[in-house]
């Protein structure tokens, strides 16, 4: 009887995976370390987790193990400029999210060592997804990210709202994964390969083009679920509202970078010969997301729910760049994904700053009269809302401008017009938050931001970064353009 043997990868094949290996080794080590720590010592796990993310980001930025568009593990893992840029941003934004996580969960007795470890595993999933060179690696990274996110949403087991959110997230996430996996199986059946480069070469001459196109349609549906694009958005508002605020902050920011990478790997690279078919699909999804997200957000009184529907509209803007296609469209969409991740972190960070045990500060009315009580916090929230609204010179303005220009240059003038109209409409609900802070009297007992200097500093740096990156956005944009040069 013949026995199949699996050869161990050579040491040189593992060099490009050094950041991932460091991350997974540190995650397991911290998981074991946490077993020997008392509740009062949990800060050790937390601080070390942040340090690990910063070290991994440093390794990637320094080019440790990187080569010229390195592909290893039989094409399953790709180390290129796009992957490195997105990984560095994902690590830094996740480290920033952990800084918001600690004071909120500790105050409510919810912080456990596995919280930061789950974040590390989620980041590992993002990194694998970003470097995926085959359908197997795409699914492996996606599920590692998804399963970690489900557990994080359910971390507050005594909250019915959080438990319901986790259940909806799990069920609908499983449905999305099923759609994506079914689409991948059809693509495999049509091309005979799981390797994205091989699929790209085989697609033009596929013996069953209808089967291939059907697979791409299912993959687009699965991608839209993961992004939260309309009409596949039904999980997003309930999960954002029900999850603990710093967990919402995490799942609403860094994973968008991995989702963008998934689109580029699956559609922009693997299914690029079918761009004429899938680009109109993304254009329709973009238009639906812009309309539905902005219109429903206008009616929300809960700030977390409003930000959830605004996320749908921002996904619509991101799809503008992807629908435009080409190097310019992908670079613009990547710039938007990074910009939105920073903005989302600051937006939910504002809620964390004002909340305390027994009070969540997640209603717009909770921000009434904030300027009279704490002008500094009000000014920082103003920066965040102005950037989300796309008001110059904040970062959000340049991000919107980039994707609108990419859509126009990609022959999607009608879609760019839809984007402009709903960018104006969407500015209303962000300006409403600014209005209640500066012109309204507080309802009931005035809410004061928490007296936590570290948290206030972190939030201030996050908010001011939106202004700084808006004034000096060219280096970031050049970085994104270099990824697709």
KOLVOMI-945610 format. One record per residue (C-alpha): residue in three letters; chain; x, y, z. Coordinates in steps of 0.1 Angstrom, whole numbers, plus 5000, padded with zeros to 4 digits. Layout:
(ala A (X Y Z)),
...
This chain:
(unk A (5000 5000 5000)),
(unk A (5013 5034 4990)),
(unk A (5016 5059 5018)),
(unk A (5013 5096 5012)),
(unk A (5039 5117 5029)),
(unk A (5038 5154 5037)),
(unk A (5072 5171 5034)),
(unk A (5080 5196 5061)),
(unk A (5084 5231 5047)),
(unk A (5120 5243 5044)),
(unk A (5133 5269 5068)),
(unk A (5135 5294 5040)),
(unk A (5098 5288 5033)),
(unk A (5090 5299 5069)),
(unk A (5110 5331 5068)),
(unk A (5081 5352 5053)),
(unk A (5058 5338 5080)),
(unk A (5080 5351 5109)),
(unk A (5055 5378 5120)),
(unk A (5027 5352 5120)),
(unk A (5048 5327 5139)),
(unk A (5058 5352 5165)),
(unk A (5021 5362 5169)),
(unk A (5008 5327 5173)),
(unk A (5036 5317 5196)),
(unk A (5030 5347 5218)),
(unk A (4992 5341 5219)),
(unk A (4997 5305 5231)),
(unk A (5023 5317 5256)),
(unk A (5000 5344 5270)),
(unk A (4972 5319 5272)),
(unk A (4993 5296 5294)),
(unk A (5006 5325 5314)),
(unk A (4971 5337 5322)),
(unk A (4964 5304 5340)),
(unk A (4988 5314 5368)),
(unk A (4976 5350 5372)),
(unk A (4951 5363 5397)),
(unk A (4923 5386 5387)),
(unk A (4942 5416 5401)),
(unk A (4972 5407 5378)),
(unk A (4952 5405 5345)),
(unk A (4968 5438 5334)),
(unk A (5000 5418 5327)),
(unk A (4983 5397 5300)),
(unk A (4968 5429 5286)),
(unk A (5000 5449 5284)),
(unk A (5019 5420 5270)),
(unk A (4993 5415 5243)),
(unk A (4996 5452 5232)),
(unk A (5034 5448 5233)),
(unk A (5032 5417 5210)),
(unk A (5011 5435 5185)),
(unk A (5035 5464 5184)),
(unk A (5065 5440 5180)),
(unk A (5048 5422 5152)),
(unk A (5040 5455 5135)),
(unk A (5076 5465 5139)),
(unk A (5088 5432 5124)),
(unk A (5066 5437 5093)),
(unk A (5075 5473 5089)),
(unk A (5112 5464 5091)),
(unk A (5108 5439 5064)),
(unk A (5119 5409 5085)),
(unk A (5115 5378 5063)),
(unk A (5102 5398 5033)),
(unk A (5114 5394 4998)),
(unk A (5103 5407 4964)),
(unk A (5066 5395 4963)),
(unk A (5074 5363 4982)),
(unk A (5051 5333 4977)),
(unk A (5056 5302 4998)),
(unk A (5039 5270 5010)),
(unk A (5031 5260 4974)),
(unk A (5015 5294 4966)),
(unk A (4992 5294 4997)),
(unk A (5009 5323 5014)),
(unk A (5018 5356 4997)),
(unk A (5040 5382 5012)),
(unk A (5037 5414 4991)),
(unk A (5035 5452 4997)),
(unk A (4997 5452 5001)),
(unk A (4998 5425 5027)),
(unk A (5025 5442 5047)),
(unk A (5008 5476 5047)),
(unk A (4975 5461 5058)),
(unk A (4991 5439 5085)),
(unk A (5009 5469 5100)),
(unk A (4977 5489 5101)),
(unk A (4957 5459 5115)),
(unk A (4983 5454 5143)),
(unk A (4984 5491 5152)),
(unk A (4946 5496 5152)),
(unk A (4941 5464 5172)),
(unk A (4967 5476 5198)),
(unk A (4948 5508 5200)),
(unk A (4915 5489 5204)),
(unk A (4930 5470 5234)),
(unk A (4938 5503 5251)),
(unk A (4901 5511 5250)),
(unk A (4891 5476 5261)),
(unk A (4909 5475 5295)),
(unk A (4893 5503 5315)),
(unk A (4857 5494 5303)),
(unk A (4858 5457 5309)),
(unk A (4878 5460 5341)),
(unk A (4853 5484 5357)),
(unk A (4825 5460 5349)),
(unk A (4843 5429 5361)),
(unk A (4842 5414 5325)),
(unk A (4879 5414 5318)),
(unk A (4894 5379 5315)),
(unk A (4928 5370 5301)),
(unk A (4912 5353 5271)),
(unk A (4899 5387 5258)),
(unk A (4933 5399 5247)),
(unk A (4943 5365 5236)),
(unk A (4912 5362 5214)),
(unk A (4921 5396 5199)),
(unk A (4956 5382 5191)),
(unk A (4940 5352 5174)),
(unk A (4916 5375 5155)),
(unk A (4946 5395 5143)),
(unk A (4963 5363 5132)),
(unk A (4932 5355 5111)),
(unk A (4934 5389 5095)),
(unk A (4971 5384 5087)),
(unk A (4965 5350 5071)),
(unk A (4935 5364 5051)),
(unk A (4956 5393 5040)),
(unk A (4983 5370 5027)),
(unk A (4961 5343 5012)),
(unk A (4972 5328 4979)),
(unk A (4947 5301 4978)),
(unk A (4910 5295 4986)),
(unk A (4920 5273 5015)),
(unk A (4941 5301 5031)),
(unk A (4912 5326 5025)),
(unk A (4888 5304 5044)),
(unk A (4913 5295 5072)),
(unk A (4920 5331 5079)),
(unk A (4884 5341 5077)),
(unk A (4871 5315 5101)),
(unk A (4899 5322 5126)),
(unk A (4889 5358 5126)),
(unk A (4852 5350 5127)),
(unk A (4853 5325 5155)),
(unk A (4874 5348 5177)),
(unk A (4849 5377 5170)),
(unk A (4819 5355 5180)),
(unk A (4835 5347 5213)),
(unk A (4844 5384 5220)),
(unk A (4809 5396 5213)),
(unk A (4795 5370 5239)),
(unk A (4821 5380 5266)),
(unk A (4793 5395 5288)),
(unk A (4774 5363 5294)),
(unk A (4750 5380 5319)),
(unk A (4737 5405 5293)),
(unk A (4707 5393 5273)),
(unk A (4715 5419 5247)),
(unk A (4751 5407 5242)),
(unk A (4740 5370 5242)),
(unk A (4714 5378 5215)),
(unk A (4739 5398 5195)),
(unk A (4764 5369 5196)),
(unk A (4738 5344 5186)),
(unk A (4727 5365 5156)),
(unk A (4764 5371 5147)),
(unk A (4772 5334 5149)),
(unk A (4741 5322 5129)),
(unk A (4743 5348 5101)),
(unk A (4781 5345 5100)),
(unk A (4778 5308 5095)),
(unk A (4754 5314 5067)),
(unk A (4778 5339 5051)),
(unk A (4806 5314 5054)),
(unk A (4785 5287 5038)),
(unk A (4777 5310 5009)),
(unk A (4814 5319 5004)),
(unk A (4825 5282 5007)),
(unk A (4798 5271 4983)),
(unk A (4810 5297 4958)),
(unk A (4846 5286 4963)),
(unk A (4836 5250 4956)),
(unk A (4819 5260 4923)),
(unk A (4850 5280 4913)),
(unk A (4872 5249 4921)),
(unk A (4848 5227 4900)),
(unk A (4851 5251 4871)),
(unk A (4889 5256 4872)),
(unk A (4902 5225 4889)),
(unk A (4924 5244 4913)),
(unk A (4923 5261 4947)),
(unk A (4953 5283 4939)),
(unk A (4943 5319 4931)),
(unk A (4970 5323 4905)),
(unk A (4960 5291 4887)),
(unk A (4923 5301 4888)),
(unk A (4932 5335 4872)),
(unk A (4949 5317 4844)),
(unk A (4922 5291 4839)),
(unk A (4892 5314 4841)),
(unk A (4893 5328 4805)),
(unk A (4892 5292 4790)),
(unk A (4871 5275 4816)),
(unk A (4851 5246 4802)),
(unk A (4820 5256 4822)),
(unk A (4819 5294 4823)),
(unk A (4784 5295 4838)),
(unk A (4795 5274 4868)),
(unk A (4825 5297 4873)),
(unk A (4803 5328 4872)),
(unk A (4778 5313 4896)),
(unk A (4807 5306 4920)),
(unk A (4818 5342 4917)),
(unk A (4783 5354 4925)),
(unk A (4781 5333 4957)),
(unk A (4816 5346 4967)),
(unk A (4804 5382 4962)),
(unk A (4774 5374 4984)),
(unk A (4796 5359 5011)),
(unk A (4820 5389 5009)),
(unk A (4790 5413 5012)),
(unk A (4779 5395 5044)),
(unk A (4813 5398 5060)),
(unk A (4815 5435 5051)),
(unk A (4779 5442 5062)),
(unk A (4769 5457 5028)),
(unk A (4732 5461 5020)),
(unk A (4711 5439 5015)),
(unk A (4733 5415 5035)),
(unk A (4736 5439 5065)),
(unk A (4709 5424 5089)),
(unk A (4734 5412 5115)),
(unk A (4754 5444 5118)),
(unk A (4731 5469 5137)),
(unk A (4721 5444 5164)),
(unk A (4757 5431 5169)),
(unk A (4772 5466 5171)),
(unk A (4745 5477 5196)),
(unk A (4745 5445 5217)),
(unk A (4782 5438 5221)),
(unk A (4802 5456 5248)),
(unk A (4813 5490 5233)),
(unk A (4851 5483 5231)),
(unk A (4844 5449 5215)),
(unk A (4822 5468 5189)),
(unk A (4851 5491 5185)),
(unk A (4874 5462 5176)),
(unk A (4852 5443 5153)),
(unk A (4841 5475 5136)),
(unk A (4876 5487 5127)),
(unk A (4906 5463 5120)),
(unk A (4886 5434 5104)),
(unk A (4875 5458 5076)),
(unk A (4911 5458 5065)),
(unk A (4911 5420 5062)),
(unk A (4877 5421 5044)),
(unk A (4892 5445 5019)),
(unk A (4922 5421 5014)),
(unk A (4898 5392 5008)),
(unk A (4880 5411 4980)),
(unk A (4913 5420 4963)),
(unk A (4926 5384 4966)),
(unk A (4894 5367 4955)),
(unk A (4880 5391 4930)),
(unk A (4908 5416 4920)),
(unk A (4933 5388 4915)),
(unk A (4917 5353 4913)),
(unk A (4886 5364 4894)),
(unk A (4901 5393 4875)),
(unk A (4892 5379 4841)),
(unk A (4856 5382 4852)),
(unk A (4859 5418 4863)),
(unk A (4833 5429 4837)),
(unk A (4808 5407 4855)),
(unk A (4816 5413 4892)),
(unk A (4823 5450 4891)),
(unk A (4786 5459 4882)),
(unk A (4776 5436 4912)),
(unk A (4798 5456 4935)),
(unk A (4784 5489 4920)),
(unk A (4748 5478 4928)),
(unk A (4758 5468 4963)),
(unk A (4776 5501 4968)),
(unk A (4745 5521 4957)),
(unk A (4722 5500 4980)),
(unk A (4745 5504 5009)),
(unk A (4748 5542 5005)),
(unk A (4710 5546 5002)),
(unk A (4699 5522 5030)),
(unk A (4728 5530 5054)),
(unk A (4724 5568 5053)),
(unk A (4686 5569 5053)),
(unk A (4681 5546 5082)),
(unk A (4710 5562 5102)),
(unk A (4690 5595 5100)),
(unk A (4663 5580 5122)),
(unk A (4686 5565 5150)),
(unk A (4687 5578 5185)),
(unk A (4711 5552 5198)),
(unk A (4747 5563 5189)),
(unk A (4760 5527 5185)),
(unk A (4732 5518 5162)),
(unk A (4736 5550 5142)),
(unk A (4773 5542 5138)),
(unk A (4763 5507 5127)),
(unk A (4741 5520 5099)),
(unk A (4768 5546 5090)),
(unk A (4792 5516 5087)),
(unk A (4769 5502 5060)),
(unk A (4772 5535 5041)),
(unk A (4810 5536 5045)),
(unk A (4811 5501 5030)),
(unk A (4792 5516 5001)),
(unk A (4820 5542 4997)),
(unk A (4846 5515 4999)),
(unk A (4829 5495 4972)),
(unk A (4830 5527 4950)),
(unk A (4867 5522 4947)),
(unk A (4865 5485 4942)),
(unk A (4838 5489 4915)),
(unk A (4860 5514 4897)),
(unk A (4887 5487 4894)),
(unk A (4923 5489 4884)),
(unk A (4953 5500 4904)),
(unk A (4937 5534 4911)),
(unk A (4904 5519 4924)),
(unk A (4921 5493 4946)),
(unk A (4945 5519 4961)),
(unk A (4916 5543 4968)),
(unk A (4896 5515 4984)),
(unk A (4926 5505 5005)),
(unk A (4931 5541 5016)),
(unk A (4894 5543 5025)),
(unk A (4895 5510 5045)),
(unk A (4925 5523 5066)),
(unk A (4909 5557 5071)),
(unk A (4876 5542 5082)),
(unk A (4893 5518 5106)),
(unk A (4910 5548 5124)),
(unk A (4877 5568 5123)),
(unk A (4856 5539 5137)),
(unk A (4881 5533 5165)),
(unk A (4878 5570 5176)),
(unk A (4840 5571 5172)),
(unk A (4833 5541 5195)),
(unk A (4862 5553 5217)),
(unk A (4841 5585 5224)),
(unk A (4814 5563 5239)),
(unk A (4839 5544 5260)),
(unk A (4853 5577 5273)),
(unk A (4818 5589 5285)),
(unk A (4805 5555 5298)),
(unk A (4809 5540 5333)),
(unk A (4795 5511 5352)),
(unk A (4757 5512 5350)),
(unk A (4758 5539 5323)),
(unk A (4767 5532 5287)),
(unk A (4765 5567 5272)),
(unk A (4754 5552 5239)),
(unk A (4725 5575 5232)),
(unk A (4729 5608 5213)),
(unk A (4711 5626 5241)),
(unk A (4739 5616 5265)),
(unk A (4762 5640 5246)),
(unk A (4740 5670 5251)),
(unk A (4758 5700 5266)),
(unk A (4792 5682 5266)),
(unk A (4811 5713 5256)),
(unk A (4799 5732 5287)),
(unk A (4812 5704 5309)),
(unk A (4843 5693 5291)),
(unk A (4854 5714 5261)),
(unk A (4884 5692 5254)),
(unk A (4864 5660 5250)),
(unk A (4837 5679 5230)),
(unk A (4865 5692 5207)),
(unk A (4879 5657 5201)),
(unk A (4844 5642 5194)),
(unk A (4839 5671 5169)),
(unk A (4871 5660 5151)),
(unk A (4858 5624 5149)),
(unk A (4823 5634 5136)),
(unk A (4837 5659 5111)),
(unk A (4860 5633 5097)),
(unk A (4832 5607 5094)),
(unk A (4810 5633 5077)),
(unk A (4838 5640 5052)),
(unk A (4844 5676 5061)),
(unk A (4878 5690 5049)),
(unk A (4906 5690 5060)),
(unk A (4899 5659 5080)),
(unk A (4910 5624 5068)),
(unk A (4875 5613 5059)),
(unk A (4872 5640 5032)),
(unk A (4903 5628 5013)),
(unk A (4891 5592 5016)),
(unk A (4857 5600 5001)),
(unk A (4874 5621 4974)),
(unk A (4897 5593 4964)),
(unk A (4870 5566 4959)),
(unk A (4847 5591 4941)),
(unk A (4875 5599 4917)),
(unk A (4883 5562 4912)),
(unk A (4847 5555 4904)),
(unk A (4846 5582 4878)),
(unk A (4878 5571 4862)),
(unk A (4865 5536 4862)),
(unk A (4835 5546 4841)),
(unk A (4810 5546 4871)),
(unk A (4799 5583 4869)),
(unk A (4763 5574 4880)),
(unk A (4777 5556 4911)),
(unk A (4799 5586 4919)),
(unk A (4768 5609 4917)),
(unk A (4749 5586 4941)),
(unk A (4779 5588 4964)),
(unk A (4781 5626 4964)),
(unk A (4743 5629 4971)),
(unk A (4743 5605 5000)),
(unk A (4776 5619 5014)),
(unk A (4757 5652 5018)),
(unk A (4727 5634 5033)),
(unk A (4749 5613 5056)),
(unk A (4766 5645 5070)),
(unk A (4734 5654 5088)),
(unk A (4735 5627 5115)),
(unk A (4771 5634 5122)),
(unk A (4765 5671 5125)),
(unk A (4735 5664 5148)),
(unk A (4760 5649 5173)),
(unk A (4781 5681 5171)),
(unk A (4750 5702 5175)),
(unk A (4738 5685 5207)),
(unk A (4773 5689 5222)),
(unk A (4775 5726 5216)),
(unk A (4740 5740 5215)),
(unk A (4717 5717 5237)),
(unk A (4712 5715 5274)),
(unk A (4719 5682 5291)),
(unk A (4689 5659 5298)),
(unk A (4688 5648 5335)),
(unk A (4720 5645 5354)),
(unk A (4749 5659 5334)),
(unk A (4773 5632 5321)),
(unk A (4810 5638 5327)),
(unk A (4838 5619 5308)),
(unk A (4856 5594 5330)),
(unk A (4886 5607 5349)),
(unk A (4911 5584 5333)),
(unk A (4942 5603 5320)),
(unk A (4955 5574 5300)),
(unk A (4922 5568 5283)),
(unk A (4917 5605 5276)),
(unk A (4952 5607 5261)),
(unk A (4946 5577 5239)),
(unk A (4913 5591 5227)),
(unk A (4928 5625 5221)),
(unk A (4957 5610 5200)),
(unk A (4932 5589 5180)),
(unk A (4910 5619 5173)),
(unk A (4938 5643 5165)),
(unk A (4953 5617 5142)),
(unk A (4923 5622 5119)),
(unk A (4932 5659 5116)),
(unk A (4970 5652 5112)),
(unk A (4964 5625 5086)),
(unk A (4940 5648 5068)),
(unk A (4966 5676 5066)),
(unk A (4993 5652 5056)),
(unk A (4974 5625 5037)),
(unk A (4998 5621 5008)),
(unk A (5023 5597 5024)),
(unk A (4995 5573 5034)),
(unk A (4980 5575 4999)),
(unk A (5014 5570 4983)),
(unk A (5018 5539 5006)),
(unk A (4985 5525 4993)),
(unk A (4993 5533 4957)),
(unk A (5027 5516 4961)),
(unk A (5009 5484 4970)),
(unk A (4994 5482 4935)),
(unk A (5022 5497 4915)),
